[in-house]
Amino acid sequence: MEQLSAEEERALLERARRGDESAWRELVSAYMEPLVGFLYNYLGNEEDAKDVAQEALARAIAHLDEFHGKNRFSTWLFAIGANRAKDVLKSADNRRSHSVGEFSEAMELRDSGRVSQPDDETIEKEMLRELQVAVHGLPEKLRACFILYYFENLSFDEIAQVLKTTRGGIKVQISRAREQLARRNPQLYEYLKR
């Protein structure tokens, strides 16, 4: 997520507050892709992720006077996105079911000799896909922590700021997420240890 340094971000925000549209474009350019990526992993749907990212940016622009710079703008933006994503997940129209275990079944078929051996890149892609599916089965709090830590590479402190909790609480949530994933699929746990 560190697309801009804190100084660059601060300078762009000052310009944006003065009405400089090019500063907003630079902020959007720096954070739209990471925000959509986070939201896609959180929601499991690209269209919803793009919509929520647009809403988060619009809310950030509309409420910029409420941003006091205590945390990074990017952290505040991700918090807005996470809160909106929670609302989307609560909506009955957006509940989706995901099947878990397809990767394990594919590995069993491969090991039985009924299909050809996939290359390492194919295995890596399948593990990532299986991980994304399994992560969507985690409870909401665990899912958010896990995604921000593993997919967005945020620190424990940054995650605590985004989710408005403590550093220790984040460590516990990530540990619980790993445990739940390990119970569902031991191959995922081994994959995460790499």
Secondary structure, DSSP 8 states (H G I E B T S, - for coil): ---S-HHHHHHHHHHHHTT-HHHHHHHHHHHHHHHHHHHHHHHS-HHHHHHHHHHHHHHHHHTGGG--SSS-HHHHHHHHHHHHHHHHHHSGGG-------HHHHHHHHHHTTSS----HHHHHHHHHHHHHHHHHTS-HHHHHHHIIIIIS---HHHHHHHHTS-HHHHHHHHHHHHHHHHHH-HHHHHHHH-
